[in-house]
Amino acid sequence: MLSAILLIPLLGALLVAFCRNEERVKWIALFFTGVELLLTLYVMFNFDPSRSGFQFVDYGSWVPDISVMYKVGVDGLSLVMLFMTTLITFIAVPSAWNYIKERKKLFYALLLLLETAMVGVFISLDLLLFYIFWEAMLIPMALIIGIWGGERRIYSALKFFIYTFAGSIFLLVGMVVLVILYGSTTGNYTFDITELTKLKLPLEVQKWLFWAFFIAFAVKVPVWPFHTWLPDAHVEAPTPGSVILAGVLLKMGTYGFLRFSLPLFPDAFKLYAPVVFVLGVIAIIYTALVALVQEDVKKIVAYSSVSHMGFVMIGMFSLNVQGIEGAIFQMLNHGLVSAALFFVVGVIYERLHTRNITQMGGLSEFAPKLATLAMVFTMASVGLPGTSSFIGEFLTILGGFKAAKWAGILMALGVIFGAAYMLYMYRNVFFLKPKVSKFSDLDLRELATLAFIAVLVVWWGFFPEVIMGFFHSYVSEILKVAGV
């Protein structure tokens, strides 16, 4: 089943590439991303959350000379990440319909190829296979920014590519060293993740490998001070590119910490947790303050992503049930809410052809449906009770407080700053004196997409166990591995 989920968007990309009707390709893309989401839901309904370990495993020999296998599977963590990937990609397709007006075949083919790579990252159980998908994701994303982005699209695409590729070099070196160490210890070389996690490394070795993996994952999250590529990439990316970037790509870094850094280097993970707490707190406070002085609404949402991922980082490194479960749940919440906010910004830009907040105001008079849904996502972003983000933020703050009281207190302060910049943005866009004479409300496609996301945000806010139930066993197991 997982192999089918991996290959379906690839098949869709081929059909799009050979389709002669440029207007039909968006429907092909929507169909294949929809099928992908339905198959993921099938896996979720048949997943046994009471079992630890991987399920739906497919494997076969690939490059036997160097012990590389084709092996895919899901546990509670990778399952919810797979669901988020297929859901956000499905949402990204209709967000592109009005935005992408040129070279549509190429765009939708790249989007489907990107989905293949993202799915591969989350289901790979072979370290080299994971790395191939990790790197393969860079090319379609960079092209989407570079071809359909704004005025500085080439600069932003190159900056995104160089930052993430440079970080990945450290990951590759760390992988090779890890496999060599495994081979010298056991006499057998393997890239199988389940086997590599059984290797007990001395603390000094763990320290070096931890930082090699850390740099690669921290750039992707991004963790302060590796975050400078993100605002440029978001501002210049087309709306569907921003939806994918915020909704899925950033979570690949945090996923890497939980999938590799924690089980492979548990002692180093615990040793350097205070360092990550400092970086996380700086990300939360500093980028929130930066967001407060921005005039570009897309930059405000972009900086909010860095701030929110600071909560996720502290939650993961708190090494307690509340922190890690909150971090995983917050990954999904942020993916959903940030995707919706970038969709809203895209809707406004399509109509006004500006993202400057000083040129907006009073849009609620012209677009009450847009204003209402934007309010839901704004409240979710600030962590209002009754929205999904409240659960994730509360648990990460609780986990951070249990691990280091000062971190928990500063995280709570960060929530106040977050409310300040989000409410500032909402007020200046939808209220105050109107600066435009006309503005059309949401059409049926936009309304259906945003309403669907809003329903999920509220549903998960009142019934978080619908999602959290999938990864309770994973969190218990990973804490045992970490010796906590």
VOPAGU-2260 file (C-alpha; in pm, 1 decimal, decimal comma):
REM VOPAGU-2260
SITE   aa  ch    i         X         Y         Z
SITE  MET   A    0       0,0       0,0       0,0
SITE  LEU   A    1     277,5     246,9      91,1
SITE  SER   A    2     455,8     173,6    -235,1
SITE  ALA   A    3     135,5     267,4    -418,0
SITE  ILE   A    4     113,0     591,9    -220,2
SITE  LEU   A    5     473,1     665,0    -316,9
SITE  LEU   A    6     423,2     596,0    -687,6
SITE  ILE   A    7      78,9     749,3    -752,0
SITE  PRO   A    8     192,8    1115,9    -765,5
SITE  LEU   A    9     483,2    1008,5    -987,7
SITE  LEU   A   10     231,7     852,6   -1227,7
SITE  GLY   A   11      24,5    1170,1   -1207,0
SITE  ALA   A   12     329,8    1380,2   -1296,5
SITE  LEU   A   13     387,7    1166,7   -1607,1
SITE  LEU   A   14      24,6    1203,6   -1717,3
SITE  VAL   A   15      40,2    1579,9   -1665,0
SITE  ALA   A   16     362,3    1600,7   -1866,4
SITE  PHE   A   17     204,7    1422,2   -2164,4
SITE  CYS   A   18    -135,9    1592,9   -2143,6
SITE  ARG   A   19    -196,4    1821,0   -2442,9
SITE  ASN   A   20    -470,9    2027,7   -2281,9
SITE  GLU   A   21    -318,7    2282,8   -2040,7
SITE  GLU   A   22    -656,1    2351,3   -1879,4
SITE  ARG   A   23    -707,9    1984,3   -1795,5
SITE  VAL   A   24    -382,8    1935,7   -1603,0
SITE  LYS   A   25    -516,4    2102,1   -1286,2
SITE  TRP   A   26    -795,9    1844,3   -1272,1
SITE  ILE   A   27    -546,6    1561,5   -1323,5
SITE  ALA   A   28    -335,4    1699,1   -1038,3
SITE  LEU   A   29    -640,9    1734,2    -813,7
SITE  PHE   A   30    -749,8    1378,1    -893,6
SITE  PHE   A   31    -412,1    1222,2    -814,5
SITE  THR   A   32    -358,3    1422,0    -494,9
SITE  GLY   A   33    -713,3    1329,0    -392,5
SITE  VAL   A   34    -648,1     958,5    -452,8
SITE  GLU   A   35    -324,7     994,4    -255,9
SITE  LEU   A   36    -513,9    1143,5      38,6
SITE  LEU   A   37    -781,7     871,7      27,1
SITE  LEU   A   38    -519,5     594,9      28,5
SITE  THR   A   39    -350,3     760,4     325,9
SITE  LEU   A   40    -683,6     767,3     509,2
SITE  TYR   A   41    -722,7     396,4     430,0
SITE  VAL   A   42    -383,5     329,8     592,0
SITE  MET   A   43    -486,3     537,4     894,8
SITE  PHE   A   44    -812,9     347,0     939,2
SITE  ASN   A   45    -626,0      15,4     924,6
SITE  PHE   A   46    -334,5     124,4    1143,5
SITE  ASP   A   47    -318,7     -30,8    1491,8
SITE  PRO   A   48    -218,9     255,8    1726,0
SITE  SER   A   49    -177,5      20,2    2022,6
SITE  ARG   A   50     123,1    -144,9    1855,7
SITE  SER   A   51     468,5       5,9    1866,5
SITE  GLY   A   52     703,5     -32,5    1573,0
SITE  PHE   A   53     645,2      -2,7    1200,1
SITE  GLN   A   54     340,3    -127,0    1010,6
SITE  PHE   A   55     255,4    -165,2     639,3
SITE  VAL   A   56     621,4    -244,1     571,4
SITE  ASP   A   57     726,2    -302,0     208,3
SITE  TYR   A   58    1083,4    -400,7     134,1
SITE  GLY   A   59    1309,3    -548,1    -127,0
SITE  SER   A   60    1672,6    -562,4    -228,7
SITE  TRP   A   61    1793,0    -252,8    -415,6
SITE  VAL   A   62    2173,2    -218,9    -412,6
SITE  PRO   A   63    2286,9    -534,4    -230,4
SITE  ASP   A   64    2657,4    -463,9    -281,8
SITE  ILE   A   65    2638,8    -178,3     -31,9
SITE  SER   A   66    2346,4    -320,6     169,5
SITE  VAL   A   67    2098,2     -58,6      49,6
SITE  MET   A   68    1734,6    -171,9      59,4
SITE  TYR   A   69    1406,2     -39,6     -65,3
SITE  LYS   A   70    1221,2     -39,2     265,9
SITE  VAL   A   71     920,9     172,8     361,3
SITE  GLY   A   72     682,8     164,4     655,9
SITE  VAL   A   73     496,2     382,8     902,9
SITE  ASP   A   74     470,4     414,3    1277,7
SITE  GLY   A   75     261,5     668,6    1467,0
SITE  LEU   A   76     498,6     955,3    1388,3
SITE  SER   A   77     546,5     892,6    1018,2
SITE  LEU   A   78     176,6     813,0     967,8
SITE  VAL   A   79      57,9    1154,6    1085,6
SITE  MET   A   80     335,7    1320,0     881,7
SITE  LEU   A   81     222,6    1124,1     575,9
SITE  PHE   A   82    -135,1    1236,8     636,9
SITE  MET   A   83     -24,6    1598,8     669,6
SITE  THR   A   84     174,4    1575,1     344,7
SITE  THR   A   85    -108,5    1433,4     135,8
SITE  LEU   A   86    -363,4    1670,3     294,0
SITE  ILE   A   87    -157,4    1987,3     238,8
SITE  THR   A   88     -66,1    1889,0    -117,9
SITE  PHE   A   89    -434,2    1829,0    -192,9
SITE  ILE   A   90    -506,9    2178,9     -56,4
SITE  ALA   A   91    -218,8    2332,1    -255,4
SITE  VAL   A   92    -365,5    2228,0    -592,3
SITE  PRO   A   93    -679,6    2448,5    -581,3
SITE  SER   A   94    -471,4    2731,9    -432,6
SITE  ALA   A   95    -279,5    2735,5    -762,5
SITE  TRP   A   96    -574,9    2750,5   -1002,1
SITE  ASN   A   97    -599,5    3129,7   -1023,2
SITE  TYR   A   98    -235,8    3198,5    -939,5
SITE  ILE   A   99     -54,9    2981,7   -1195,9
SITE  LYS   A  100    -138,3    3118,8   -1540,3
SITE  GLU   A  101     171,0    3017,4   -1739,0
SITE  ARG   A  102     350,2    2684,4   -1793,3
SITE  LYS   A  103      76,8    2498,6   -1608,0
SITE  LYS   A  104     189,1    2153,0   -1719,3
SITE  LEU   A  105     536,6    2207,6   -1578,1
SITE  PHE   A  106     401,7    2347,3   -1252,1
SITE  TYR   A  107     161,5    2062,5   -1174,8
SITE  ALA   A  108     419,0    1802,5   -1281,0
SITE  LEU   A  109     671,3    1956,9   -1039,8
SITE  LEU   A  110     409,8    1971,0    -763,3
SITE  LEU   A  111     336,5    1599,1    -801,0
SITE  LEU   A  112     708,2    1514,9    -813,3
SITE  LEU   A  113     752,1    1719,2    -497,0
SITE  GLU   A  114     476,4    1518,8    -329,6
SITE  THR   A  115     653,8    1196,0    -424,1
SITE  ALA   A  116     975,1    1317,8    -260,4
SITE  MET   A  117     798,5    1440,1      54,6
SITE  VAL   A  118     609,1    1113,7      95,4
SITE  GLY   A  119     937,0     926,3      47,8
SITE  VAL   A  120    1103,9    1124,6     325,8
SITE  PHE   A  121     836,8    1029,0     578,6
SITE  ILE   A  122     801,3     659,0     495,9
SITE  SER   A  123    1162,3     557,6     418,8
SITE  LEU   A  124    1313,6     301,9     654,4
SITE  ASP   A  125    1648,9     292,5     474,8
SITE  LEU   A  126    1881,8     580,8     556,7
SITE  LEU   A  127    2018,1     620,3     203,3
SITE  LEU   A  128    1666,3     603,3      56,5
SITE  PHE   A  129    1564,6     875,0     301,8
SITE  TYR   A  130    1858,5    1090,3     193,1
SITE  ILE   A  131    1773,7    1050,1    -175,9
SITE  PHE   A  132    1417,4    1171,1    -117,4
SITE  TRP   A  133    1545,7    1445,4     116,2
SITE  GLU   A  134    1766,1    1583,3    -162,9
SITE  ALA   A  135    1517,1    1515,1    -443,6
SITE  MET   A  136    1270,3    1750,3    -278,3
SITE  LEU   A  137    1503,0    2048,9    -331,2
SITE  ILE   A  138    1485,2    2061,4    -711,0
SITE  PRO   A  139    1106,4    2087,3    -769,0
SITE  MET   A  140    1066,5    2330,3    -477,3
SITE  ALA   A  141    1348,5    2554,5    -600,7
SITE  LEU   A  142    1203,4    2549,6    -952,8
SITE  ILE   A  143     855,1    2637,9    -826,5
SITE  ILE   A  144     999,5    2941,3    -646,9
SITE  GLY   A  145    1236,9    3032,7    -930,1
SITE  ILE   A  146     986,5    3010,8   -1218,7
SITE  TRP   A  147     654,9    3128,6   -1068,5
SITE  GLY   A  148     780,8    3348,0    -783,5
SITE  GLY   A  149     801,2    3724,7    -742,2
SITE  GLU   A  150    1055,7    3978,7    -861,5
SITE  ARG   A  151    1344,3    3835,1    -656,0
SITE  ARG   A  152    1248,7    3475,3    -728,8
SITE  ILE   A  153    1587,6    3365,5    -868,7
SITE  TYR   A  154    1775,2    3500,3    -566,6
SITE  SER   A  155    1528,6    3339,4    -323,8
SITE  ALA   A  156    1529,3    3003,9    -505,9
SITE  LEU   A  157    1909,9    2991,7    -508,0
SITE  LYS   A  158    1926,2    3092,7    -142,1
SITE  PHE   A  159    1678,5    2818,7     -50,3
SITE  PHE   A  160    1870,1    2561,5    -254,1
SITE  ILE   A  161    2217,6    2657,6    -128,4
SITE  TYR   A  162    2118,0    2672,6     238,7
SITE  THR   A  163    1938,9    2339,1     241,0
SITE  PHE   A  164    2190,0    2163,0      16,2
SITE  ALA   A  165    2482,5    2284,6     227,7
SITE  GLY   A  166    2310,7    2154,6     540,1
SITE  SER   A  167    2248,7    1821,2     370,8
SITE  ILE   A  168    2623,3    1771,9     314,9
SITE  PHE   A  169    2667,0    1743,7     691,6
SITE  LEU   A  170    2386,1    1486,5     697,0
SITE  LEU   A  171    2555,8    1279,7     425,7
SITE  VAL   A  172    2890,0    1281,9     608,0
SITE  GLY   A  173    2720,1    1184,6     934,4
SITE  MET   A  174    2532,6     901,4     761,2
SITE  VAL   A  175    2849,5     756,1     608,9
SITE  VAL   A  176    3035,3     770,1     941,3
SITE  LEU   A  177    2739,7     608,1    1119,4
SITE  VAL   A  178    2720,5     319,8     870,3
SITE  ILE   A  179    3098,4     264,9     888,1
SITE  LEU   A  180    3082,8     257,1    1268,3
SITE  TYR   A  181    2797,3       6,7    1252,3
SITE  GLY   A  182    2994,6    -211,3    1011,5
SITE  SER   A  183    3311,0    -201,1    1220,8
SITE  THR   A  184    3110,5    -295,8    1530,6
SITE  THR   A  185    2890,0    -573,3    1389,4
SITE  GLY   A  186    3080,0    -686,6    1080,2
SITE  ASN   A  187    2780,4    -605,3     857,6
SITE  TYR   A  188    2707,6    -280,2     678,3
SITE  THR   A  189    2348,8    -160,0     660,5
SITE  PHE   A  190    2143,7     152,7     601,9
SITE  ASP   A  191    1837,7      -1,8     769,7
SITE  ILE   A  192    1713,4     253,8    1021,6
SITE  THR   A  193    1569,9      -9,0    1256,6
SITE  GLU   A  194    1910,5    -179,9    1274,2
SITE  LEU   A  195    2115,4     138,6    1306,5
SITE  THR   A  196    1912,2     251,5    1608,6
SITE  LYS   A  197    2032,4     -60,2    1794,6
SITE  LEU   A  198    2392,0      66,2    1779,3
SITE  LYS   A  199    2519,8     196,6    2114,0
SITE  LEU   A  200    2772,9     471,1    2044,9
SITE  PRO   A  201    3016,1     630,1    2294,2
SITE  LEU   A  202    2918,1     980,7    2404,1
SITE  GLU   A  203    3214,1    1144,9    2228,7
SITE  VAL   A  204    3109,5     989,0    1897,5
SITE  GLN   A  205    2745,8    1079,4    1958,9
SITE  LYS   A  206    2842,7    1444,2    2009,2
SITE  TRP   A  207    3004,6    1477,1    1665,5
SITE  LEU   A  208    2732,7    1287,9    1481,7
SITE  PHE   A  209    2458,6    1475,2    1666,6
SITE  TRP   A  210    2586,1    1808,4    1532,9
SITE  ALA   A  211    2626,1    1672,4    1179,6
SITE  PHE   A  212    2260,0    1569,5    1177,1
SITE  PHE   A  213    2157,2    1879,8    1373,8
SITE  ILE   A  214    2285,3    2126,9    1114,3
SITE  ALA   A  215    2095,5    1956,1     830,7
SITE  PHE   A  216    1769,4    1936,7    1023,9
SITE  ALA   A  217    1804,1    2281,8    1185,4
SITE  VAL   A  218    1839,1    2450,3     845,2
SITE  LYS   A  219    1520,2    2282,3     727,2
SITE  VAL   A  220    1308,8    2366,0    1036,4
SITE  PRO   A  221    1452,8    2641,8    1035,6
SITE  VAL   A  222    1606,2    2697,7    1378,4
SITE  TRP   A  223    1743,2    3042,1    1460,9
SITE  PRO   A  224    2003,0    3152,6    1335,7
SITE  PHE   A  225    1965,2    2925,4    1027,8
SITE  HIS   A  226    1629,7    3084,2     942,0
SITE  THR   A  227    1729,4    3367,6     708,5
SITE  TRP   A  228    1641,7    3178,5     389,2
SITE  LEU   A  229    1278,9    3129,7     492,2
SITE  PRO   A  230    1132,4    3484,7     476,3
SITE  ASP   A  231    1282,9    3536,8     129,0
SITE  ALA   A  232    1156,6    3200,9       4,8
SITE  HIS   A  233     806,0    3260,4     140,3
SITE  VAL   A  234     774,3    3615,6      12,3
SITE  GLU   A  235     884,6    3527,3    -340,6
SITE  ALA   A  236     719,1    3183,7    -367,7
SITE  PRO   A  237     379,6    3154,6    -540,5
SITE  THR   A  238      86,4    3083,1    -309,0
SITE  PRO   A  239      89,2    2702,2    -357,9
SITE  GLY   A  240     466,3    2704,9    -302,6
SITE  SER   A  241     423,2    2884,6      29,9
SITE  VAL   A  242     144,0    2644,5     128,1
SITE  ILE   A  243     372,5    2343,8      70,8
SITE  LEU   A  244     679,8    2511,3     218,8
SITE  ALA   A  245     512,7    2605,5     547,3
SITE  GLY   A  246     274,8    2311,1     562,0
SITE  VAL   A  247     515,4    2024,7     496,2
SITE  LEU   A  248     878,4    2109,6     420,9
SITE  LEU   A  249     957,8    2272,2     755,0
SITE  LYS   A  250     829,0    1962,4     935,7
SITE  MET   A  251    1083,8    1744,8     757,3
SITE  GLY   A  252    1349,7    1895,0     984,4
SITE  THR   A  253    1161,5    1833,3    1308,3
SITE  TYR   A  254    1072,1    1484,6    1184,6
SITE  GLY   A  255    1444,2    1420,2    1132,0
SITE  PHE   A  256    1520,8    1506,1    1493,5
SITE  LEU   A  257    1264,3    1255,8    1621,5
SITE  ARG   A  258    1331,8     983,8    1364,9
SITE  PHE   A  259    1713,9     995,4    1374,8
SITE  SER   A  260    1877,0    1227,6    1628,3
SITE  LEU   A  261    1685,5    1108,1    1935,2
SITE  PRO   A  262    1707,9     727,6    1886,3
SITE  LEU   A  263    2061,6     730,3    1737,2
SITE  PHE   A  264    2225,1     981,6    1973,1
SITE  PRO   A  265    2011,4     982,8    2289,9
SITE  ASP   A  266    2290,9    1085,7    2527,9
SITE  ALA   A  267    2399,0    1377,0    2308,8
SITE  PHE   A  268    2032,1    1469,6    2259,7
SITE  LYS   A  269    1993,4    1505,2    2636,0
SITE  LEU   A  270    2330,8    1677,0    2677,1
SITE  TYR   A  271    2259,0    1951,7    2425,4
SITE  ALA   A  272    1891,8    2003,2    2512,8
SITE  PRO   A  273    1970,1    2327,2    2706,4
SITE  VAL   A  274    2142,4    2468,4    2395,8
SITE  VAL   A  275    1832,1    2394,1    2188,3
SITE  PHE   A  276    1612,5    2551,7    2457,3
SITE  VAL   A  277    1810,1    2875,7    2419,6
SITE  LEU   A  278    1784,1    2865,9    2038,7
SITE  GLY   A  279    1413,6    2784,9    2061,1
SITE  VAL   A  280    1338,7    3070,5    2300,2
SITE  ILE   A  281    1533,2    3315,2    2081,2
SITE  ALA   A  282    1334,5    3194,5    1779,4
SITE  ILE   A  283    1004,5    3241,5    1962,5
SITE  ILE   A  284    1075,9    3589,2    2102,8
SITE  TYR   A  285    1306,1    3742,6    1840,8
SITE  THR   A  286    1108,3    3646,2    1530,5
SITE  ALA   A  287     783,3    3750,5    1700,5
SITE  LEU   A  288     930,0    4097,4    1755,9
SITE  VAL   A  289    1054,7    4107,8    1396,4
SITE  ALA   A  290     705,9    4010,1    1273,9
SITE  LEU   A  291     557,7    4303,9    1466,1
SITE  VAL   A  292     741,7    4559,8    1250,6
SITE  GLN   A  293     678,1    4404,0     908,7
SITE  GLU   A  294     457,1    4571,6     649,2
SITE  ASP   A  295     442,6    4271,4     413,4
SITE  VAL   A  296     166,7    4037,6     535,6
SITE  LYS   A  297     344,1    3738,5     386,0
SITE  LYS   A  298     657,1    3819,9     585,9
SITE  ILE   A  299     449,9    3837,0     904,0
SITE  VAL   A  300     318,8    3484,8     843,8
SITE  ALA   A  301     669,8    3367,1     743,7
SITE  TYR   A  302     829,2    3494,5    1065,5
SITE  SER   A  303     541,9    3346,2    1262,8
SITE  SER   A  304     645,4    3006,6    1123,5
SITE  VAL   A  305     995,4    3041,9    1270,2
SITE  SER   A  306     843,4    3143,6    1603,3
SITE  HIS   A  307     598,7    2851,1    1609,9
SITE  MET   A  308     869,7    2601,9    1519,1
SITE  GLY   A  309    1059,8    2724,5    1824,9
SITE  PHE   A  310     778,6    2576,1    2036,1
SITE  VAL   A  311     815,1    2246,8    1848,8
SITE  MET   A  312    1192,5    2236,6    1904,9
SITE  ILE   A  313    1163,8    2295,5    2279,8
SITE  GLY   A  314     882,5    2041,7    2306,7
SITE  MET   A  315    1090,3    1772,4    2134,5
SITE  PHE   A  316    1402,1    1835,8    2342,6
SITE  SER   A  317    1207,7    1849,5    2670,1
SITE  LEU   A  318    1216,1    1468,1    2659,6
SITE  ASN   A  319     886,3    1416,1    2836,5
SITE  VAL   A  320     550,9    1286,4    2714,9
SITE  GLN   A  321     377,3    1623,8    2717,4
SITE  GLY   A  322     654,2    1800,5    2528,4
SITE  ILE   A  323     701,9    1543,0    2253,7
SITE  GLU   A  324     330,1    1475,8    2200,7
SITE  GLY   A  325     267,5    1849,5    2195,0
SITE  ALA   A  326     550,2    1898,9    1944,7
SITE  ILE   A  327     413,3    1634,9    1706,7
SITE  PHE   A  328      60,4    1771,7    1733,9
SITE  GLN   A  329     190,4    2124,9    1683,1
SITE  MET   A  330     367,9    2014,1    1364,5
SITE  LEU   A  331      30,5    1917,8    1219,6
SITE  ASN   A  332    -145,9    2224,7    1355,6
SITE  HIS   A  333     113,9    2462,9    1221,6
SITE  GLY   A  334     109,0    2285,3     886,6
SITE  LEU   A  335    -265,8    2329,1     859,7
SITE  VAL   A  336    -296,3    2683,8     997,4
SITE  SER   A  337       5,6    2829,1     815,4
SITE  ALA   A  338    -114,1    2674,7     488,8
SITE  ALA   A  339    -452,5    2842,4     542,0
SITE  LEU   A  340    -293,7    3179,1     625,8
SITE  PHE   A  341     -76,2    3172,1     314,6
SITE  PHE   A  342    -386,4    3079,0     113,9
SITE  VAL   A  343    -563,8    3385,3     259,6
SITE  VAL   A  344    -266,1    3608,8     177,4
SITE  GLY   A  345    -269,2    3467,7    -176,5
SITE  VAL   A  346    -640,2    3545,3    -214,2
SITE  ILE   A  347    -580,0    3906,1    -105,4
SITE  TYR   A  348    -278,3    3946,0    -334,4
SITE  GLU   A  349    -471,1    3813,8    -636,8
SITE  ARG   A  350    -728,3    4090,1    -587,7
SITE  LEU   A  351    -515,2    4383,9    -468,4
SITE  HIS   A  352    -178,7    4298,4    -628,0
SITE  THR   A  353      -4,4    4411,9    -312,0
SITE  ARG   A  354      95,7    4256,3      19,8
SITE  ASN   A  355     170,1    4589,8     187,4
SITE  ILE   A  356     -39,7    4610,2     501,8
SITE  THR   A  357     -47,8    4992,6     485,5
SITE  GLN   A  358    -242,0    4970,6     158,5
SITE  MET   A  359    -512,3    4749,3     306,6
SITE  GLY   A  360    -786,1    4800,2     562,4
SITE  GLY   A  361   -1159,9    4752,5     591,5
SITE  LEU   A  362   -1168,6    4438,1     377,8
SITE  SER   A  363   -1432,3    4287,3     607,8
SITE  GLU   A  364   -1685,4    4531,2     458,0
SITE  PHE   A  365   -1632,6    4383,6     111,8
SITE  ALA   A  366   -1548,9    4021,4     199,1
SITE  PRO   A  367   -1725,5    3902,7     517,4
SITE  LYS   A  368   -1670,9    3533,5     434,5
SITE  LEU   A  369   -1297,2    3585,0     391,5
SITE  ALA   A  370   -1280,9    3795,4     709,3
SITE  THR   A  371   -1465,6    3529,3     910,7
SITE  LEU   A  372   -1244,7    3242,2     797,9
SITE  ALA   A  373    -928,9    3451,7     834,2
SITE  MET   A  374   -1036,8    3523,9    1192,5
SITE  VAL   A  375   -1059,9    3148,5    1262,6
SITE  PHE   A  376    -704,1    3096,4    1137,0
SITE  THR   A  377    -574,4    3403,2    1320,7
SITE  MET   A  378    -725,7    3278,9    1646,2
SITE  ALA   A  379    -579,6    2934,4    1579,6
SITE  SER   A  380    -237,0    3086,0    1519,0
SITE  VAL   A  381    -243,3    3263,5    1856,2
SITE  GLY   A  382    -351,0    2941,7    2029,6
SITE  LEU   A  383    -708,8    3026,9    2125,8
SITE  PRO   A  384    -880,3    2748,5    2326,6
SITE  GLY   A  385   -1114,9    2555,8    2101,0
SITE  THR   A  386    -865,4    2554,4    1815,0
SITE  SER   A  387    -613,0    2280,9    1745,2
SITE  SER   A  388    -312,2    2506,1    1809,5
SITE  PHE   A  389    -411,5    2557,4    2173,1
SITE  ILE   A  390    -354,0    2189,5    2251,7
SITE  GLY   A  391     -14,0    2179,8    2081,0
SITE  GLU   A  392     112,5    2504,7    2232,9
SITE  PHE   A  393     -14,9    2419,7    2580,6
SITE  LEU   A  394     151,9    2077,7    2579,3
SITE  THR   A  395     484,5    2211,4    2447,9
SITE  ILE   A  396     484,8    2486,7    2711,5
SITE  LEU   A  397     401,2    2230,3    2980,8
SITE  GLY   A  398     678,3    2002,1    2854,5
SITE  GLY   A  399     924,0    2290,6    2838,6
SITE  PHE   A  400     830,5    2402,6    3190,5
SITE  LYS   A  401     884,8    2051,3    3327,7
SITE  ALA   A  402    1228,2    2034,6    3163,8
SITE  ALA   A  403    1340,6    2392,7    3239,4
SITE  LYS   A  404    1113,4    2638,3    3418,1
SITE  TRP   A  405    1276,9    2943,4    3258,9
SITE  ALA   A  406    1207,6    2803,2    2911,6
SITE  GLY   A  407     841,0    2740,8    2990,9
SITE  ILE   A  408     797,0    3094,7    3124,8
SITE  LEU   A  409     957,2    3252,1    2816,0
SITE  MET   A  410     748,6    3028,9    2588,1
SITE  ALA   A  411     435,1    3160,6    2759,2
SITE  LEU   A  412     563,3    3514,7    2701,2
SITE  GLY   A  413     611,5    3423,7    2335,0
SITE  VAL   A  414     241,2    3338,5    2309,4
SITE  ILE   A  415     160,0    3698,3    2409,1
SITE  PHE   A  416     394,6    3836,4    2142,9
SITE  GLY   A  417     241,4    3597,0    1890,7
SITE  ALA   A  418    -105,2    3726,5    1969,9
SITE  ALA   A  419      23,1    4083,1    1928,0
SITE  TYR   A  420     154,6    4045,6    1572,9
SITE  MET   A  421    -130,7    3827,3    1448,3
SITE  LEU   A  422    -401,4    4056,6    1585,5
SITE  TYR   A  423    -209,0    4357,3    1450,9
SITE  MET   A  424    -213,0    4198,2    1107,2
SITE  TYR   A  425    -581,2    4101,6    1121,1
SITE  ARG   A  426    -686,4    4446,3    1244,5
SITE  ASN   A  427    -493,3    4633,0     976,5
SITE  VAL   A  428    -611,3    4409,0     694,1
SITE  PHE   A  429    -978,8    4360,7     776,6
SITE  PHE   A  430   -1073,6    4658,8     991,4
SITE  LEU   A  431    -976,2    5028,8    1014,1
SITE  LYS   A  432   -1072,0    5266,4     733,1
SITE  PRO   A  433   -1100,8    5098,6     390,6
SITE  LYS   A  434    -822,1    5195,8     150,8
SITE  VAL   A  435    -979,1    5021,5    -148,1
SITE  SER   A  436   -1304,7    5095,0    -328,4
SITE  LYS   A  437   -1388,2    4735,1    -418,3
SITE  PHE   A  438   -1282,4    4384,3    -322,0
SITE  SER   A  439   -1458,1    4061,0    -418,5
SITE  ASP   A  440   -1534,4    3797,5    -157,7
SITE  LEU   A  441   -1433,7    3432,1    -178,9
SITE  ASP   A  442   -1547,7    3231,6    -478,6
SITE  LEU   A  443   -1682,4    2877,9    -433,9
SITE  ARG   A  444   -1341,1    2710,5    -479,1
SITE  GLU   A  445   -1170,7    2936,4    -225,4
SITE  LEU   A  446   -1460,2    2914,0      20,3
SITE  ALA   A  447   -1471,6    2533,3       5,1
SITE  THR   A  448   -1095,1    2501,1      57,1
SITE  LEU   A  449   -1070,6    2742,7     349,7
SITE  ALA   A  450   -1392,1    2618,0     513,2
SITE  PHE   A  451   -1258,6    2261,5     496,3
SITE  ILE   A  452    -939,4    2367,4     677,1
SITE  ALA   A  453   -1139,9    2566,5     933,8
SITE  VAL   A  454   -1352,1    2260,3    1015,5
SITE  LEU   A  455   -1035,9    2055,1    1078,4
SITE  VAL   A  456    -885,3    2329,2    1297,2
SITE  VAL   A  457   -1194,2    2341,7    1520,6
SITE  TRP   A  458   -1253,3    1964,7    1514,6
SITE  TRP   A  459    -898,8    1887,8    1625,8
SITE  GLY   A  460    -928,1    2163,5    1885,4
SITE  PHE   A  461   -1219,5    1991,9    2057,0
SITE  PHE   A  462   -1121,5    1631,9    1977,6
SITE  PRO   A  463    -738,5    1620,8    1964,2
SITE  GLU   A  464    -734,4    1248,7    2039,0
SITE  VAL   A  465    -855,5    1188,7    1682,3
SITE  ILE   A  466    -495,7    1261,1    1578,3
SITE  MET   A  467    -295,4    1219,7    1899,2
SITE  GLY   A  468    -420,4     865,8    1947,3
SITE  PHE   A  469    -202,3     755,6    1656,9
SITE  PHE   A  470     128,7     846,8    1820,4
SITE  HIS   A  471      89,9     773,4    2194,3
SITE  SER   A  472     266,2     437,3    2152,2
SITE  TYR   A  473     543,0     594,8    1945,0
SITE  VAL   A  474     615,1     856,3    2213,3
SITE  SER   A  475     624,6     594,5    2490,3
SITE  GLU   A  476     863,1     380,9    2285,2
SITE  ILE   A  477    1096,9     665,8    2188,0
SITE  LEU   A  478    1126,3     779,4    2549,8
SITE  LYS   A  479    1225,6     424,5    2647,1
SITE  VAL   A  480    1492,9     429,7    2376,6
SITE  ALA   A  481    1617,0     763,0    2512,2
SITE  GLY   A  482    1635,8     612,2    2859,5
SITE  VAL   A  483    1391,2     859,9    3009,8
